[in-house]
Amino acid sequence: MARRVVVWGTGNVGIPALRTVVSNPELELAGVLVSNPAKVGRDAGELVGLPPLGVVATDDVDGTLAAGADALAYCASGDFRPEAALDDIERALRAGLDVVSTSVYPLYDPTSAPPALRARMSEACRAGGTSCFVSGIDPGFINDVIPLALSGLCEEIHEVRAYEIFNYAYYDQPEAVRNLVGFGLPMDRMPPMILPGVPTMVWGGVIRLLARGLGVELDDIEEQVERRPLEQTVENQLGVFEAGTQGAFRFEVRGLVGGTPKIVVDHTTRIDDGIAPDWPRPESGSGAHGVRITGRPNIHLAIESEDDAGDRAAGGNTTAAARVVNAIPFVCDAPPGLLDALAVPLQTARGLVR
């Protein structure tokens, strides 16, 4: 019997999550929650470019969570409202819905989440008889299940590096691009995404998870950040970015073993392809994710995800959404509690071949 799924949010991740629910024969769309009044009352298919689905979007959270669905795909943004997102997820877990999400970084690795948060969410799972799985692309499968799968092809490993290279001009979240990521901000203002400690808060969990999967003990996690200003003013679909403001940054979050970086998350991020030409670039297009394992043998896997129009931001969002949505049957069958990528394998495409 198909699992009945509510999708909460119809933004960059919510749209592909909803489409994945509709595509997966093991799932049935049971409800759609939205916060934008203009979307309330509209058919879910209309909101995501599909034919009518007979499910009307609503902002009635209590009624939707009480209507008997099996699971919730929580896709509302947590970037600017992390506490509200955690409250929403706790509410759903207590209401008896298993939850999958990409929205709350501390739960990517529940074992290293703050103890109070871990206890709170574990209690919500116990009370509702439910499970919760949080993942995505980065942090997510490019930092955990893909490196772990490749590690099984090695004789020995010296370093595991998961990377993202991306031009944020193609990311349709103007507020996040400017105020969270910091493009267009003066160079004397450090954006929230790369404030000291923030990269470790976001990516430290997947580094710890990967260390557990590889059977190594971390000494510490360190960060390195480098920024570059725009040499000239650029204009793109997100607006004008003035010369002298932040135009690119690169950071590494490094898991140290014996004082040496062994597990590294590496991000190279631009607002224009012309800046920082000496930094890594994708082999083609506006972005790529990948894994490099240095050892015997050396392995490099690059993943370039595109939607039908060749948009790699949208393609990446689809992989993030599909990672958690396609895991819903597994999550529903799991014992109550907080799950991570070591517990939830990458699902195969049962019934998705067209």
C-alpha positions in Angstrom: 0.0 0.0 0.0 1.3 3.4 -0.9 2.5 5.7 1.9 0.4 8.9 2.2 2.7 11.9 2.2 2.2 15.6 3.0 4.7 18.0 1.4 5.3 21.2 3.5 6.6 24.0 1.3 6.7 24.5 -2.5 9.9 26.4 -3.0 13.2 25.4 -4.5 13.2 22.0 -2.8 9.5 21.6 -2.2 8.6 21.7 -5.9 10.9 18.7 -6.8 9.9 17.0 -3.6 6.2 17.2 -4.5 7.0 16.0 -8.1 9.0 13.1 -6.7 6.1 12.0 -4.4 3.8 12.0 -7.5 6.3 10.0 -9.5 7.0 7.4 -6.9 4.4 4.5 -7.1 5.2 3.7 -3.4 3.9 7.1 -2.4 0.6 9.0 -2.6 0.2 12.8 -2.2 -2.0 13.4 0.8 -1.6 17.1 1.3 0.4 20.3 0.6 1.1 23.0 3.2 2.1 26.5 2.1 2.7 29.8 3.8 2.1 32.1 0.8 -1.6 33.3 0.9 -1.5 33.4 -3.0 -1.0 29.6 -3.1 -3.7 28.7 -0.7 -6.7 27.0 -2.4 -4.8 26.2 -5.6 -4.4 22.7 -7.0 -1.0 21.3 -6.1 -0.3 20.3 -9.7 -0.7 23.9 -10.8 1.9 25.0 -8.3 4.6 22.6 -9.6 3.8 22.5 -13.3 1.9 19.3 -13.4 -1.7 18.5 -14.5 -4.4 18.9 -11.7 -3.7 16.4 -8.9 -6.9 16.9 -6.9 -5.0 18.0 -3.8 -5.5 21.6 -2.8 -2.8 23.6 -1.1 -3.6 24.8 2.4 -2.1 26.7 5.4 -4.1 24.7 7.9 -1.3 22.9 9.6 -3.3 21.3 12.5 -5.9 20.0 10.1 -3.4 18.6 7.6 -1.3 16.9 10.3 -4.4 15.4 11.9 -5.8 14.0 8.6 -4.1 10.6 8.8 -1.1 10.9 6.5 1.9 8.5 7.0 4.7 10.9 6.4 5.8 14.5 6.0 8.4 15.8 3.5 9.3 19.0 5.3 10.8 21.4 2.6 10.1 24.8 4.2 13.4 26.8 4.4 15.2 26.7 7.7 18.0 29.1 6.7 16.4 32.2 8.3 14.0 30.4 10.7 15.9 27.4 12.1 14.0 27.3 15.4 10.6 27.6 13.7 11.6 24.7 11.3 12.6 22.5 14.3 9.3 23.4 16.0 7.4 22.4 12.8 9.2 19.0 12.6 8.7 18.3 16.2 5.0 19.0 15.8 4.7 16.6 12.9 6.6 13.8 14.7 4.4 14.1 17.8 1.3 14.0 15.5 2.3 10.6 14.2 4.0 11.5 10.9 7.4 10.2 10.0 9.4 13.1 8.7 12.1 13.5 6.1 13.7 16.9 5.5 16.6 18.9 4.0 16.0 21.9 6.2 17.7 21.6 9.6 21.4 21.1 9.7 21.9 19.9 13.3 19.9 16.7 12.6 22.1 15.5 9.6 24.1 13.6 12.2 21.9 13.2 15.3 24.7 11.7 17.3 26.6 15.0 17.3 23.5 17.3 17.6 23.3 19.4 20.7 22.2 17.1 23.5 19.1 19.1 24.4 18.0 19.1 20.7 18.7 15.4 20.4 16.7 14.6 23.5 13.8 16.8 22.4 13.5 15.3 19.0 14.0 11.7 20.3 11.2 12.3 22.7 9.0 13.6 19.9 9.7 10.4 18.0 8.9 8.3 21.0 5.7 10.1 21.7 4.5 9.8 18.1 5.9 6.4 17.3 7.8 8.1 14.4 11.2 8.4 12.7 13.0 11.4 11.3 15.6 11.5 8.6 17.4 14.7 7.5 19.7 14.8 4.4 20.1 16.4 1.1 23.0 16.9 -1.4 25.6 19.1 0.5 25.4 18.6 3.3 24.0 15.2 2.3 24.7 12.4 0.0 27.8 14.0 -1.6 29.4 14.1 1.9 28.3 10.7 3.2 26.8 7.8 1.1 28.7 8.6 -2.1 32.2 8.8 -0.4 31.4 5.7 1.7 30.4 3.8 -1.4 33.6 4.8 -3.2 35.8 4.0 -0.1 34.9 0.4 -0.6 36.8 0.4 -3.9 40.1 1.4 -2.2 43.1 -0.4 -0.9 44.1 2.5 1.3 42.9 6.1 1.8 44.9 9.2 2.7 42.1 11.8 2.2 38.4 12.0 1.3 37.3 15.3 -0.1 33.7 16.2 -1.0 33.3 19.4 -3.0 30.8 21.8 -4.4 31.7 24.3 -7.2 28.8 26.7 -7.9 27.9 30.0 -9.5 25.2 31.5 -7.2 23.9 33.7 -10.0 21.8 30.7 -10.9 20.4 30.2 -7.5 16.8 31.5 -7.3 17.0 32.8 -3.7 18.0 36.4 -3.9 17.7 37.1 -0.2 19.8 34.1 0.7 22.4 34.9 -2.0 22.9 38.5 -0.7 22.2 38.3 3.0 23.2 34.8 4.0 25.9 33.9 1.4 27.0 37.5 1.2 27.4 38.3 -2.5 27.3 42.0 -3.0 28.2 42.8 0.6 31.2 45.0 1.5 34.3 43.0 2.1 34.5 44.3 5.6 31.3 42.5 6.4 31.6 38.8 7.0 28.4 37.0 5.7 26.6 34.7 8.2 27.3 31.6 6.1 31.1 31.8 6.7 31.2 33.4 10.2 33.7 31.5 12.4 32.0 28.3 13.6 29.1 28.4 11.1 30.7 26.1 8.4 31.4 23.6 11.2 27.9 23.9 12.5 26.5 23.1 9.0 29.0 20.6 7.7 30.6 19.3 10.9 27.9 16.7 11.3 28.5 15.0 8.0 32.3 15.0 8.6 31.7 13.2 11.9 29.2 10.8 10.3 31.7 10.0 7.5 34.5 9.5 10.1 32.2 7.0 11.9 31.5 5.2 8.6 35.3 5.0 7.9 36.1 3.9 11.4 38.4 6.8 12.3 38.6 9.0 15.4 38.7 12.7 14.7 41.2 14.9 16.7 39.3 18.1 15.8 37.5 19.9 13.0 39.0 23.2 11.6 37.9 25.8 9.1 39.7 27.8 6.4 38.0 30.6 4.6 39.2 32.8 1.7 37.3 35.6 0.0 37.7 37.7 -3.2 36.1 41.0 -4.2 34.6 41.7 -7.6 37.0 43.5 -9.8 34.1 45.0 -11.8 30.4 45.5 -11.4 28.4 42.5 -12.8 24.6 42.1 -13.5 22.7 38.9 -13.7 19.2 37.6 -13.1 19.5 38.4 -9.4 20.4 42.1 -10.0 23.5 44.3 -9.8 26.6 43.3 -7.8 29.0 46.2 -7.4 32.7 46.2 -7.9 34.6 45.8 -4.7 31.9 43.8 -2.9 32.2 40.1 -2.2 32.3 38.2 -5.5 33.7 34.8 -4.5 34.7 32.7 -1.5 36.2 29.4 -0.8 36.1 27.4 2.4 37.2 24.1 3.7 35.9 22.3 6.7 38.6 19.7 7.7 38.3 16.7 9.9 41.8 16.1 11.4 43.2 12.7 12.2 46.6 12.6 13.8 46.8 16.3 13.0 46.3 15.8 9.3 43.2 16.6 7.3 41.6 13.3 6.3 38.0 14.2 5.6 37.4 17.6 3.9 34.3 19.5 2.7 35.5 22.0 0.1 33.2 24.7 -1.3 34.2 27.1 -4.1 31.4 29.7 -4.7 31.1 32.6 -7.1 28.6 35.2 -8.3 30.3 35.5 -11.7 32.4 33.0 -13.7 35.1 35.6 -14.3 36.2 35.9 -10.7 38.9 33.8 -9.0 40.0 32.1 -12.2 42.7 30.2 -10.2 40.2 28.5 -8.0 38.6 25.2 -9.0 35.9 25.2 -11.7 33.5 22.6 -12.9 34.5 20.8 -16.1 31.4 22.5 -17.8 28.4 24.5 -16.9 27.6 26.5 -13.7 28.2 24.0 -11.0 29.2 20.5 -10.0 29.5 18.3 -6.9 32.1 15.6 -6.5 34.3 13.4 -4.4 38.0 13.0 -4.6 39.7 10.1 -2.7 43.4 10.3 -2.5 44.9 6.9 -1.8 45.4 3.7 -3.7 43.8 4.1 -6.1 43.1 7.8 -6.5 39.4 8.2 -7.4 37.5 11.2 -8.7 33.7 11.2 -9.2 32.0 14.4 -10.5 28.2 14.8 -10.5 26.6 17.4 -12.7 22.8 17.4 -12.2 20.6 19.4 -14.6 16.9 19.8 -15.1 15.2 19.7 -18.5 16.3 23.3 -19.2 19.9 22.6 -18.3 19.6 24.4 -15.0 22.1 22.9 -12.5 20.7 24.7 -9.5 17.3 23.1 -10.1 19.0 19.8 -10.9 20.8 19.8 -7.6 17.6 20.7 -5.7 15.9 17.7 -7.4 18.7 15.3 -6.2 18.4 16.7 -2.6 14.6 16.4 -2.6 14.7 12.9 -4.2 17.3 11.6 -1.6 14.8 12.1 1.3 11.5 11.6 -0.5 12.4 8.3 -2.0 13.6 7.2 1.4 10.1 7.6 2.9 9.1 3.9 2.7 12.3 2.9 4.5 11.9 5.7 7.1 8.3 4.6 7.7 9.4 1.0 8.3 12.2 2.0 10.7 11.9 1.8 14.4 11.0 5.2 16.0 13.9 7.5 16.4 16.4 9.8 14.7 18.0 8.3 11.6 21.2 9.3 9.7 22.8 8.3 6.4 24.5 5.3 7.9 21.1 3.9 8.7 19.2 5.0 5.6 20.9 3.7 2.4 20.6 5.4 -0.9 17.4 4.0 -2.4 17.1 2.5 -5.8 14.7 3.8 -8.4 12.0 1.2 -7.9 9.1 2.1 -10.3 10.8 5.3 -11.5 12.0 4.1 -14.9 9.7 5.6 -17.6 
